[in-house]
Amino acid sequence: MSSNPNWEFFHDNSVAKHDPAVGLGSPRPLGRVVFDVPALTGATYEAWQEFANATTRARYTTADGAHIGLVSWVAAQENVLVVEFTADRDTSVSVDFHFPDELGKGCDAGVDVEGLGEGDESLTGTFVGLVGGKPVQLKSRRGGIVYGSRTFSDGVDVPTAVGFGGRFVGEDGLETTIRAGETLRFVLPLRSWAKVSRPMEYARSRAAWITESDVMSLWEQHTSWWRDYWRVSGVQVEDQLIEEKYYLGQFMMGCLSRDPDYPPNILGISTFDRMAWNGNYKVNYNHQSPYLALLAAGHFEQADTHDAPYLAMLDIGREMSRRLLGHEGVYLPLGLGPAGMVSEALLLYMKSPAVHGAINMLIRYRLTLDRAYLRRVYPFLHAVAQFWELDLVEEGGRYRIVGDGMHERVTSNVQQNGLPENPSNTLGYLRTFFRQMADASRDLGIDDDERERWLHIAAHLSPYPVGVIGDIVDNVTLWNEGDRTVRDLVPESFQRTPVFFNEEKGGAWSLHFPGNIMQIYPGGAIGLESPEEELTIARNTVHALALMEDALGEAGGTAGATPSPEGTPHPHFHKAGAWNAVNLSCLFFPAAVRVGYDPEVVWQELKDRLTHRGMPNGFIAGNPHGIENLSTVPNTVQEMMLLSHEGILRFFRGWPKRSQPAASFTGLWAYGAFVVDAALEGGEVATIELESRSGGACRIENPWPGRSVRLQGPTGECFLTGDVVEVPTTAMGRYRLTAVPG
C-alpha cells in the first residue's frame, strides 16, 4: 500500500520513466501451497470447475492405473482454503508453503524482491509494473502446522500483513497418507491486518483448532451462499459455448468481488510480485467495465465494490481540481488503488475518469431506485457535477469540452497538435450524467437550485464530432498504427458515409481503440429512441469499425492487431479494432446491440471470438487485459435479451431470432426497479413476468406488434394496445403479460 509520491501528477510518460508515475504499491500474492504426491509422477489428469458450488476438481490416473481425486474450494464466508483428497489405494502426501520468490516446486521464475538482479529495461514504463517494498517473510513448521506471514511495513502508506496456517485436519504431521476410501482434508486459513490485530497468530489458531465438523459447517455455509448467488438471475440459451461463458463471467466476478473496500484489481488475481500496470484500478474504462453485467443481473453486492476507489479518493480529487485547474470538483488520475492510494499519478489529458465512474453509479441507481445507495455515492456525484459545471467552456450557446481526450496522450503530442476538444465519449457521458443528476437530486429532495442548470447543460452540449472517413488525413494517434490508414481499410463506397469521430479537435479515428462508441455504451446517450439521423450515424460508426476489422483480418493485421499466441496462428488473430480490439471490445458488442446492429452478425462475431481466442478461465488469448473481458458475454447477452436504459423495456429486441429461436432469462433488472423474466419460443416472445420493486408506470415496447396484450396483475386482468404499452404497477406487485391470440 504505497502511493506515488509525486502529487503534482505527471502528464508526460517520457518523464514518468525517469521519475516513475506509478507508485510501488500493488496487489501481492502471499505464496503457494505445494502438495508432494510421489505416486503422481507420470500421471495423467483432467481438471474442471463447477460454477454451482464454486469448487475446482481434478481426477488423476497414475502410471500403474490408480486413481486420486482432488476437490478444492475457498469458503464463501471465511478466508479458508480447503483441499480434499481421495484415493482408491493408500497414497502418501506431504505439504509445504513457498513464498513467491522461493523457486522450485513448480515455480522456476520469481521477482527479485532483494533488488539485486533487475535489469534497467524492466524498470521503465508502466505496463510491466514496478517492484517496490521489501517484504518480511516468516515461516515455521511446528506441531503439524506450517504457518507464517508476509509483511510490507517499511515506507508504505498503510502497513499490510497476511498470516497463514496450514494443516491436515485430524493428522499430527505435514506428511501423511490418503487412506483408500476416505477423505483427507487440508485447510489453510488466512488472516490480515485489514481484519485482525495479529494475523499470523489468528491464522495458526484457526488451523490448529479446526475440526471435521467445522469444515462441514463451512461447506454448508459455502454452498448456501452460492445457491443464493445463482438464484438471483440466470439465462438459458441454446448455444452451449456462449451460455458457459456467460456463467463463467458471473462466476469469476462472484469469486473476485467480495470485500467492499478492496475491489478486484485489473487482472483479478495476483500470482506474481510484478503485476502489469501494478494491478491498479485503471479508471478510464478498465475498472468500470467488469461491473456492468453484474448490475443488470442483480448482483449488487459484487457490483458495489466498484465505487470504493472513487469515494476514497474524493478528498485528493478535490485538491487536484483546485490546484491543477483552479476550480471546484473532483479530478482523478488514471490509476487508483484502495483506501485512497494513488497508484498511477498520470492524467494524460483525460478528464473523463470520474464521470465514467459516475455513470456506473447512476446505472446502479436507475436500476434499483435505492435511495440509501444514492445517498452514499451522492457526494461524489455532486463533486463530478461541480467539476464539469466549471470546466466546460461556454461558446455560442454551447458547452465545449477542452483539454479532455478520448484516450491517453502525452505532452509531446499536445505540444505538436494542441489540446484535444469535444471527445465523443465524454460528450455522451455528460448528456446522460446531467439529465440523471437532475432526477437523482429530485429523488433526494436536495440541490433544487442546481437542477435547472444541469438540465440546461445536458441540452446545450456541443454536438458529437461527425465526419466522413474519406476526409481523415494526418490522423493524430498516440500509438503507432502501422502503414495502413482507415481509408485503406474501408471500402470507397462507404468513405462518404457520416460517422462519429473520436474528437472534434485531436484524433479522428483509431485502428485499435474504438472509443467513439462509448457514448452509446456504457454512456447510454444514444439508443433506439434517438433521433433517426443520430441513430443512423451510430450504426454507421459500428459498421465502419467492423469493416475496418474485417479488412485487417484479410490483409494480415497491423500494429493494432492482437498477436497470436505461440501455437495459435489462426487468421482470426489478425482482426482488431472492433469486436476483437485489445481495448474496449467488452463495450463494443453491447454498443452494437443498443443501436440495432444486425443481431446475427453480433452473435457470430461473439461466437468466433470465443471459439478462436477464448481461454478456459474467461480471459482472451493474446489480450493483456484482465477482468474487463469477463463482462463481454454477460453484457452482450443481457442487452440482447432486455433493453431498458431509455425508459422503455424492449424484450429480445437485439436477439438473433433466426439462428437462436429459443432463449429465456429470469431475474434481470430493468430501469425503474423492475425485475423481469421472459421467454422466447420459436423466435417469438412467449411470456413476460415482472415484479415492480418501487411501483410506478412501466413502459414496454409491445413484443407482439399489431396485437393486444393481456395483462394479469394484483387487481385482475386487462388488455393493452399500441406500439408501447404502459403498465401501472404497485410496489412489490407481480404482473404477467401474454399476447392475445390474433
C-alpha positions in Angstrom: 0.0 0.0 0.0 2.5 2.6 -1.3 1.2 5.6 -3.2 3.0 7.5 -5.9 4.9 10.3 -4.1 4.5 12.9 -6.9 1.3 14.6 -6.1 1.6 17.0 -9.0 0.5 14.2 -11.3 2.7 13.8 -14.3 1.3 14.3 -17.8 4.2 13.0 -19.8 5.1 9.3 -19.8 8.6 10.0 -21.0 9.2 12.0 -17.8 7.5 9.3 -15.8 10.1 6.8 -16.9 12.7 8.7 -15.1 10.7 9.6 -12.1 8.0 6.9 -12.2 4.4 8.0 -12.2 3.4 4.6 -11.0 3.6 4.0 -7.2 5.4 0.9 -5.9 2.3 -0.4 -4.2 0.4 -3.2 -5.9 -1.6 -6.4 -5.1 0.8 -9.0 -3.9 0.4 -12.8 -3.6 1.0 -14.4 -0.3 2.6 -17.5 -1.8 1.7 -21.0 -2.9 0.8 -24.3 -1.2 2.7 -27.3 -2.7 1.5 -30.9 -2.3 4.1 -33.6 -3.0 2.4 -36.8 -4.1 5.2 -39.2 -5.4 2.6 -41.6 -6.9 1.6 -38.8 -9.4 4.9 -39.0 -11.2 3.9 -39.6 -14.8 0.2 -39.4 -14.1 -2.4 -38.1 -16.4 -5.2 -35.8 -15.2 -8.2 -33.7 -16.0 -9.3 -30.7 -14.0 -12.5 -28.6 -14.1 -14.5 -26.0 -12.2 -18.1 -26.4 -11.1 -19.8 -23.0 -11.0 -22.8 -24.1 -9.0 -20.8 -24.6 -5.8 -17.5 -22.9 -6.7 -15.3 -25.9 -6.5 -12.2 -26.9 -8.5 -12.0 -30.6 -9.1 -9.3 -32.9 -10.5 -9.0 -36.6 -11.3 -5.6 -38.1 -11.6 -4.7 -41.6 -13.0 -1.3 -42.9 -12.0 1.1 -44.7 -14.3 0.0 -48.0 -12.8 -3.7 -47.3 -13.0 -4.6 -46.0 -9.6 -6.9 -43.0 -9.2 -6.6 -40.0 -7.0 -9.2 -37.2 -6.6 -8.9 -33.6 -5.5 -11.5 -31.1 -4.6 -10.6 -27.5 -3.6 -12.7 -24.5 -2.5 -12.3 -21.2 -0.8 -15.1 -20.9 1.8 -17.6 -18.2 0.7 -17.8 -16.6 4.1 -14.3 -17.0 5.6 -10.8 -16.8 4.2 -10.1 -20.5 4.4 -8.8 -22.7 1.6 -10.0 -26.3 1.8 -8.3 -29.1 -0.2 -9.8 -32.6 -0.1 -8.0 -35.8 -1.3 -9.4 -39.2 -2.1 -7.7 -42.3 -3.5 -8.5 -45.9 -4.3 -5.3 -47.1 -2.6 -3.3 -45.8 0.3 -1.2 -42.9 -1.1 1.4 -40.8 0.7 1.3 -37.0 0.5 3.2 -34.1 2.1 2.7 -30.3 2.0 4.8 -27.2 2.3 4.3 -23.4 1.8 6.5 -21.3 -0.5 6.7 -17.5 -0.8 6.6 -16.0 -4.3 10.4 -15.5 -4.5 11.1 -19.1 -3.4 11.9 -21.0 -6.6 11.4 -24.7 -7.2 8.4 -26.9 -6.5 6.5 -25.7 -9.5 7.9 -22.2 -9.9 11.1 -21.5 -12.0 10.9 -17.7 -12.1 10.2 -15.1 -9.4 10.6 -11.4 -8.8 13.9 -10.4 -7.2 12.5 -8.7 -4.1 16.0 -8.1 -2.8 16.6 -5.8 -5.8 19.9 -7.3 -6.7 19.3 -8.7 -10.2 16.9 -6.5 -12.1 17.9 -5.0 -15.4 17.3 -1.4 -16.3 14.9 -2.4 -19.1 12.5 -3.9 -16.7 12.2 -0.8 -14.5 10.9 1.7 -17.1 7.4 2.4 -18.2 4.1 1.4 -16.7 3.0 -1.7 -18.5 5.1 -4.4 -16.9 4.8 -2.9 -13.4 7.4 -2.0 -10.9 8.7 -3.8 -7.8 8.7 -1.9 -4.5 8.8 -2.8 -0.9 10.9 -5.5 0.7 8.7 -8.0 2.5 9.4 -9.5 5.8 8.7 -13.2 5.4 8.3 -15.6 8.3 7.6 -19.4 8.1 7.7 -22.2 10.5 6.7 -25.9 10.7 5.7 -27.0 14.1 3.0 -29.2 15.7 1.8 -30.4 12.4 1.1 -26.9 11.1 3.0 -24.9 8.5 2.4 -21.2 9.4 3.9 -17.8 8.8 3.3 -14.3 7.4 4.3 -11.9 4.7 4.5 -8.2 5.7 5.1 -4.9 3.9 5.5 -2.2 6.5 8.6 -0.1 5.6 8.0 3.1 3.8 4.4 2.5 2.9 1.1 4.4 3.3 -0.6 1.5 5.2 1.3 -1.4 6.6 -0.1 -4.8 5.4 0.4 -8.3 6.6 -1.2 -11.6 5.9 -0.8 -14.6 8.1 -1.4 -18.2 7.2 -1.6 -21.6 8.9 -1.9 -24.9 7.1 -2.7 -28.3 8.5 -4.1 -31.7 7.6 -7.3 -31.9 9.7 -7.1 -34.7 12.3 -3.4 -35.5 11.5 -0.3 -35.0 13.6 2.1 -34.0 10.9 2.6 -32.4 7.4 3.4 -35.8 5.9 0.6 -38.3 5.9 -1.4 -40.8 3.9 -4.5 -40.5 1.8 -6.3 -43.7 3.0 -8.2 -45.7 0.5 -11.9 -44.9 0.6 -11.5 -42.0 3.0 -11.3 -38.2 2.6 -8.2 -36.4 3.7 -8.7 -32.6 4.2 -6.1 -29.9 4.3 -7.1 -26.4 5.5 -5.3 -23.1 5.1 -6.9 -20.2 7.0 -5.6 -16.7 6.1 -5.9 -13.5 8.2 -4.7 -10.0 7.6 -4.1 -6.7 9.3 -7.0 -5.3 7.4 -9.3 -7.5 9.6 -7.4 -8.6 12.8 -4.6 -7.4 15.0 -2.3 -10.5 14.9 -2.8 -12.2 11.5 -0.3 -15.0 11.8 -1.4 -16.0 15.3 -5.1 -15.9 14.4 -4.5 -18.0 11.2 -2.4 -20.5 13.2 -5.0 -20.7 15.9 -7.8 -21.4 13.4 -5.7 -24.1 11.7 -4.8 -25.7 15.0 -8.3 -26.0 16.4 -10.5 -26.5 13.3 -12.3 -29.8 13.2 -14.0 -32.0 10.6 -17.3 -30.7 11.9 -16.1 -27.1 11.4 -15.2 -27.9 7.8 -18.6 -29.4 7.2 -20.2 -26.3 8.6 -18.1 -24.1 6.4 -19.2 -26.3 3.4 -22.8 -25.9 4.3 -22.5 -22.1 4.5 -20.4 -22.1 1.3 -23.0 -24.0 -0.8 -25.8 -21.9 0.7 -24.0 -18.7 -0.3 -23.6 -19.9 -3.9 -27.1 -21.2 -4.2 -28.4 -17.7 -3.2 -26.0 -16.1 -5.7 -27.3 -18.2 -8.6 -30.9 -17.8 -7.6 -30.7 -14.0 -8.2 -30.8 -14.3 -12.0 -29.9 -16.5 -15.0 -30.2 -17.0 -18.7 -30.8 -20.0 -20.9 -29.6 -20.1 -24.5 -29.2 -23.0 -27.0 -25.6 -22.2 -27.7 -23.6 -24.2 -25.2 -20.4 -22.2 -25.6 -22.0 -18.8 -25.1 -24.1 -20.0 -22.2 -21.0 -21.4 -20.5 -19.0 -18.2 -20.9 -22.0 -16.2 -19.6 -21.9 -18.1 -16.4 -18.1 -18.2 -16.3 -18.0 -14.4 -16.3 -20.6 -14.1 -13.5 -18.9 -16.9 -11.6 -15.4 -15.2 -11.7 -16.8 -11.9 -10.6 -18.7 -13.7 -7.8 -15.4 -15.1 -6.6 -13.3 -12.0 -7.0 -15.6 -9.1 -5.9 -16.4 -9.6 -2.2 -14.7 -7.0 0.0 -16.5 -3.7 -0.3 -13.2 -1.8 0.3 -10.9 -3.8 -1.9 -12.3 -4.4 -5.4 -10.5 -6.9 -7.6 -7.6 -5.4 -9.5 -7.3 -5.0 -13.3 -6.2 -8.6 -13.6 -8.4 -10.0 -10.9 -5.8 -12.2 -9.2 -2.2 -11.7 -8.4 0.2 -14.7 -8.7 3.3 -12.6 -9.3 5.0 -9.7 -7.4 5.3 -7.6 -10.5 1.8 -7.2 -11.9 1.0 -5.4 -15.2 0.0 -1.8 -14.6 0.9 -2.6 -10.9 -2.5 -4.1 -10.7 -4.3 -0.8 -10.1 -7.8 0.3 -10.9 -7.5 1.8 -14.3 -10.4 4.2 -14.4 -10.6 5.3 -18.0 -12.7 2.2 -18.7 -10.9 -1.0 -17.5 -12.1 -0.7 -13.9 -15.7 0.3 -14.7 -16.4 -2.4 -17.3 -16.5 -5.7 -15.3 -19.3 -4.5 -13.0 -21.8 -3.5 -15.7 -23.0 -7.1 -16.3 -23.4 -7.6 -12.5 -25.7 -4.7 -12.3 -28.4 -5.8 -14.8 -28.1 -9.4 -13.3 -28.9 -8.1 -9.8 -25.6 -9.0 -8.2 -25.4 -5.7 -6.4 -23.2 -6.9 -3.5 -20.5 -7.7 -6.1 -21.2 -4.6 -8.2 -21.0 -2.1 -5.4 -17.3 -2.7 -4.8 -16.7 -0.7 -7.9 -17.4 2.5 -6.0 -14.8 2.2 -3.2 -11.7 3.7 -5.0 -13.7 6.8 -6.2 -15.2 7.5 -2.8 -11.9 7.1 -1.0 -10.2 9.5 -3.5 -12.7 12.3 -3.1 -10.5 14.5 -0.8 -7.5 14.3 -3.1 -9.6 14.5 -6.2 -11.0 17.8 -4.9 -7.5 19.1 -4.2 -6.3 18.2 -7.6 -9.2 20.0 -9.2 -8.5 23.2 -7.2 -4.7 23.0 -7.6 -4.3 21.9 -11.2 -7.4 23.6 -12.8 -8.3 26.3 -10.3 -11.9 25.3 -9.7 -14.1 23.1 -7.5 -15.0 19.5 -8.3 -13.1 16.2 -8.4 -10.2 15.4 -10.8 -8.8 11.9 -10.8 -5.7 10.3 -12.2 -5.9 7.1 -14.3 -4.7 4.6 -11.8 -6.3 4.3 -8.4 -5.6 2.0 -5.5 -7.7 1.0 -2.5 -8.1 3.2 0.6 -7.3 6.4 -1.3 -4.0 5.1 -2.6 -2.7 6.9 -5.8 -1.2 4.1 -7.8 -0.6 5.8 -11.1 -0.4 9.5 -11.0 -0.9 10.1 -14.7 -3.6 12.3 -16.2 -2.6 12.0 -19.8 -5.0 14.8 -20.8 -8.1 12.9 -19.8 -10.8 14.4 -17.6 -13.4 11.7 -18.0 -12.4 9.0 -15.5 -14.6 10.5 -12.7 -17.7 10.9 -14.8 -17.2 7.5 -16.3 -17.3 6.0 -12.8 -20.3 8.2 -12.0 -22.2 6.6 -15.0 -21.8 3.2 -13.3 -23.2 4.6 -10.1 -26.2 6.2 -11.9 -26.9 2.9 -13.7 -27.0 1.2 -10.4 -29.4 3.8 -9.0 -31.7 3.8 -12.1 -32.0 0.0 -12.0 -32.9 -0.2 -8.3 -34.1 3.3 -7.2 -32.3 2.5 -4.0 -32.1 5.9 -2.2 -29.8 4.6 0.6 -27.3 3.7 -2.1 -27.8 7.1 -3.8 -27.1 8.9 -0.6 -23.9 7.0 -0.1 -22.5 8.0 -3.5 -24.2 11.4 -3.9 -21.2 13.5 -2.5 -19.0 12.0 -5.3 -21.7 12.6 -7.9 -22.2 16.2 -6.8 -18.4 16.8 -6.9 -18.4 15.5 -10.5 -21.2 17.8 -11.4 -19.3 20.8 -9.8 -16.2 19.9 -11.9 -17.9 20.0 -15.2 -20.1 23.0 -14.5 -16.9 25.0 -14.0 -14.7 23.2 -16.6 -16.9 23.4 -19.6 -16.3 26.3 -21.9 -19.5 28.2 -23.0 -19.2 29.4 -26.5 -22.0 30.5 -28.9 -24.7 29.0 -26.7 -23.0 25.6 -26.5 -20.8 24.0 -23.9 -17.4 22.7 -25.2 -15.0 20.2 -23.6 -11.4 21.5 -23.7 -8.3 19.6 -22.6 -10.0 16.2 -22.4 -9.1 13.4 -24.8 -11.0 10.2 -25.7 -7.9 8.3 -24.8 -4.4 8.8 -23.4 -1.9 11.2 -24.9 1.4 12.6 -23.7 2.7 16.2 -23.5 4.7 16.0 -26.7 1.6 15.0 -28.6 -0.3 18.0 -27.3 2.6 20.4 -28.0 2.5 19.3 -31.6 -1.2 19.0 -32.1 -2.9 21.2 -29.4 -5.3 20.3 -26.6 -8.0 17.7 -27.5 -11.5 19.0 -27.6 -15.0 17.5 -27.6 -14.4 13.8 -27.4 -17.5 11.7 -28.3 -17.4 9.6 -25.2 -17.3 12.4 -22.7 -20.0 14.4 -24.6 -22.2 11.3 -24.2 -21.3 10.7 -20.6 -22.2 14.3 -19.7 -25.5 14.3 -21.6 -26.6 11.2 -19.6 -25.0 12.4 -16.3 -26.6 15.8 -16.0 -30.0 14.6 -17.0 -29.9 11.8 -14.4 -28.3 14.1 -11.8 -31.4 16.2 -12.0 -33.6 13.1 -11.4 -31.3 11.9 -8.6 -31.4 15.2 -6.7 -35.1 15.4 -7.1 -35.5 11.9 -5.6 -33.4 13.0 -2.6 -35.1 16.4 -2.3 -31.8 18.4 -2.4 -30.0 20.8 -4.7 -33.2 22.2 -6.1 -31.3 25.4 -7.2 -28.9 23.4 -9.4 -31.3 21.2 -11.2 -32.3 23.7 -13.9 -28.6 24.5 -14.8 -27.8 20.7 -15.0 -30.6 20.2 -17.5 -29.5 23.3 -19.4 -26.0 21.9 -19.8 -27.3 18.5 -20.9 -29.4 20.1 -23.6 -26.7 22.5 -24.8 -23.6 20.5 -25.0 -21.7 20.6 -28.3 -22.8 18.1 -30.9 -20.9 14.9 -31.3 -18.0 15.3 -33.8 -19.2 13.8 -37.1 -17.3 13.4 -40.3 -16.6 11.0 -43.2 -13.7 8.6 -43.3 -12.6 9.9 -46.7 -11.6 13.2 -45.1 -9.3 11.6 -42.5 -5.7 12.7 -43.2 -2.8 13.1 -40.9 -4.7 11.4 -38.1 -3.4 12.1 -34.6 -2.9 8.9 -32.6 -0.9 8.1 -29.5 0.3 4.7 -30.7 1.9 3.6 -33.9 -0.8 2.0 -36.0 1.3 0.8 -38.9 1.4 1.7 -42.5 -2.4 1.3 -43.2 -4.9 4.0 -42.6 -8.6 3.7 -42.0 -9.1 5.0 -45.6 -7.1 2.0 -46.8 -9.3 -0.4 -44.9 -12.9 0.8 -45.5 -14.4 0.4 -49.0 -14.5 3.6 -51.1 -18.3 3.3 -51.3 -18.5 3.8 -47.5 -16.0 6.6 -47.2 -18.5 9.4 -47.6 -20.9 8.0 -45.0 -21.2 10.1 -41.8 -19.7 8.5 -38.7 -18.8 9.7 -35.2 -15.2 10.8 -34.9 -13.2 10.3 -31.7 -12.6 14.0 -31.1 -13.6 17.3 -32.7 -10.1 18.5 -32.3 -7.4 15.9 -32.0 -7.7 12.3 -33.2 -10.4 11.4 -35.7 -10.1 7.6 -35.6 -8.2 4.7 -34.1 -7.4 1.3 -35.6 -7.5 -0.4 -32.3 -9.3 1.8 -29.7 -13.0 2.1 -30.8 -13.8 4.7 -28.2 -16.2 6.5 -30.5 -18.9 4.1 -29.4 -18.6 4.7 -25.6 -21.3 7.4 -25.7 -23.6 4.6 -26.8 -22.4 2.1 -24.2 -21.9 2.5 -21.3 -22.8 6.2 -21.8 -26.4 5.4 -22.6 -26.8 8.7 -24.6 -27.8 7.0 -27.8 -30.3 4.2 -28.4 -33.3 3.2 -30.4 -35.3 6.3 -29.2 -32.6 8.7 -30.5 -33.4 10.9 -33.5 -33.1 8.9 -36.7 -30.2 10.8 -38.0 -28.2 10.3 -34.8 -29.1 6.6 -34.7 -28.0 6.1 -38.3 -24.6 7.7 -37.6 -24.2 5.5 -34.6 -24.9 2.4 -36.7 -22.6 3.7 -39.4 -19.8 4.0 -36.9 -20.2 0.5 -35.6 -20.3 -0.8 -39.2 -17.2 1.2 -40.2 -15.2 -0.2 -37.4 -16.4 -3.7 -38.3 -15.5 -3.2 -41.9 -12.1 -2.0 -40.8 -11.6 -5.1 -38.7 -12.6 -7.4 -41.5 -10.1 -5.7 -43.8 -7.3 -6.1 -41.3 -8.2 -9.8 -41.0 -8.0 -10.3 -44.7 -4.8 -8.3 -45.1 -2.9 -10.0 -42.2 -3.2 -7.4 -39.4 -1.5 -4.2 -38.4 0.3 -2.7 -35.4 -3.0 -2.6 -33.6 -3.8 -6.3 -34.0 -3.7 -8.8 -31.2 -0.6 -11.0 -31.6 -1.3 -14.7 -32.0 -0.1 -16.7 -29.0 2.5 -19.3 -29.8 1.0 -22.3 -31.4 -2.3 -20.5 -32.3 -1.6 -19.0 -35.8 -5.3 -18.7 -36.7 -6.1 -15.9 -39.1 -8.7 -14.6 -36.7 -5.9 -13.1 -34.6 -5.3 -10.6 -37.4 -8.7 -9.0 -36.8 -8.5 -6.0 -34.5 -10.2 -2.7 -33.7 -13.8 -3.5 -33.1 -15.2 -6.9 -32.0 -11.6 -8.0 -31.3 -10.0 -4.8 -30.2 -7.4 -5.2 -27.4 -9.1 -2.2 -25.7 -12.9 -1.8 -25.4 -14.1 -4.9 -27.2 -16.1 -5.6 -24.0 -18.1 -2.4 -24.7 -18.2 -2.6 -28.5 -20.5 -5.7 -28.5 -23.3 -4.2 -26.3 -22.9 -0.8 -28.1 -23.7 -2.6 -31.3 -26.8 -4.2 -29.7 -28.1 -0.8 -28.4 -28.2 0.8 -31.8 -29.9 -2.1 -33.5 -26.9 -3.6 -35.4 -27.7 -6.9 -37.1 -28.0 -9.3 -34.2 -27.0 -12.3 -36.3 -23.7 -10.6 -37.0 -23.2 -9.6 -33.4 -23.8 -13.2 -32.3 -21.5 -14.7 -34.9 -18.7 -12.3 -34.0 -19.1 -13.2 -30.3 -19.1 -16.9 -31.1 -16.0 -16.6 -33.3 -14.1 -14.6 -30.6 -14.8 -17.2 -28.0 -14.0 -20.1 -30.3 -10.7 -18.8 -31.5 -9.5 -16.7 -28.6 -11.5 -17.6 -25.5 -9.4 -19.2 -22.7 -10.9 -21.6 -20.1 -10.6 -19.0 -17.4 -12.6 -16.3 -19.2 -9.6 -14.3 -20.4 -8.8 -13.7 -24.1 -5.7 -15.2 -25.7 -3.2 -12.5 -26.8 -5.0 -9.8 -24.9 -3.0 -8.4 -21.9 -6.1 -7.0 -20.2 -8.0 -8.8 -17.4 -11.4 -8.9 -15.8 -13.0 -6.5 -18.3 -13.1 -9.5 -20.6 -15.3 -11.4 -18.1 -18.1 -8.9 -18.8 -18.2 -9.2 -22.6 -20.5 -12.2 -22.9 -22.9 -11.4 -19.9 -23.2 -7.7 -21.0 -23.9 -8.6 -24.6 -26.4 -11.4 -23.9 -28.3 -9.4 -21.3 -28.5 -6.4 -23.6 -29.7 -8.6 -26.5 -32.4 -10.0 -24.2 -33.6 -6.8 -22.5 -33.1 -3.1 -23.2 -34.3 -0.6 -20.7 -31.9 2.3 -20.5 -34.2 4.7 -22.4 -37.1 4.1 -20.0 -38.9 1.6 -22.3 -38.5 -2.2 -21.8 -37.7 -4.0 -25.0 -37.7 -7.8 -25.0 -35.3 -9.7 -27.2 -35.1 -6.7 -29.5 -31.5 -7.3 -30.3 -31.7 -11.1 -30.3 -30.7 -13.3 -33.2 -34.1 -15.0 -33.6 -33.3 -16.7 -36.8 -30.3 -18.7 -35.5 -31.3 -18.8 -31.9 -35.1 -19.1 -31.8 -35.4 -20.2 -28.2 -34.0 -18.4 -25.1 -35.1 -17.2 -21.7 -34.0 -15.3 -18.7 -35.0 -14.8 -15.1 -34.3 -12.1 -12.6 -32.8 -9.4 -14.8 -33.3 -5.8 -13.6 -34.7 -3.1 -15.8 -34.5 0.7 -15.3 -37.3 1.8 -12.9 -36.7 -1.1 -10.4 -38.5 -3.8 -12.4 -37.3 -7.4 -12.0 -38.1 -9.3 -15.1 -38.4 -12.9 -16.5 -39.2 -13.6 -20.2 -39.0 -16.5 -22.7 -38.6 -16.7 -26.4 -40.1 -19.7 -28.2 -39.9 -20.3 -32.0 -38.4 -16.8 -32.5 -41.3 -15.1 -30.8 -41.7 -13.7 -27.2 -43.9 -16.2 -25.3 -44.3 -14.8 -21.8 -43.2 -11.8 -19.7 -43.4 -11.7 -16.0 -42.2 -8.7 -13.9 -42.1 -7.6 -10.3 -42.2 -3.9 -9.5 -40.0 -3.1 -6.6 -40.9 0.6 -6.3 -44.2 1.0 -8.1 -44.9 3.4 -10.9 -45.6 3.1 -14.6 -43.7 0.5 -16.6 -43.5 1.3 -20.3 -43.0 -1.7 -22.6 -42.5 -1.9 -26.3 -45.2 -4.3 -27.5 -43.4 -7.5 -28.2 -46.3 -8.6 -30.3 -46.7 -5.9 -32.9 -50.2 -5.3 -34.1 -51.7 -7.5 -31.3 -53.3 -6.7 -28.0 -51.5 -7.6 -24.7 -53.2 -9.4 -21.9 -52.0 -8.0 -18.5 -52.7 -10.0 -15.4 -51.8 -8.4 -12.0 -52.8 -7.9 -8.4 -56.0 -6.2 -9.4 -57.1 -8.6 -12.1 -56.9 -8.7 -15.9 -57.0 -6.0 -18.6 -56.0 -5.6 -22.2 -53.5 -3.1 -23.6 -52.9 -1.9 -27.2 -50.4 0.1 -29.0 -46.7 0.0 -30.1 -45.7 0.9 -26.5 -48.0 -0.2 -23.7 -47.9 1.3 -20.2 -48.4 -1.0 -17.1 -49.4 0.8 -13.9 -47.7 -1.0 -11.0 -47.7 -1.0 -7.3 -44.7 -1.7 -5.1 -43.9 -5.4 -4.9 -46.7 -6.2 -7.4 -46.3 -9.1 -9.8 -47.5 -8.9 -13.4 -47.8 -11.3 -16.3 -48.0 -10.3 -20.0 -49.1 -12.5 -22.9 -50.2 -12.0 -26.4 -53.9 -12.1 -27.2 -54.3 -14.7 -30.0 -54.7 -12.9 -33.3 
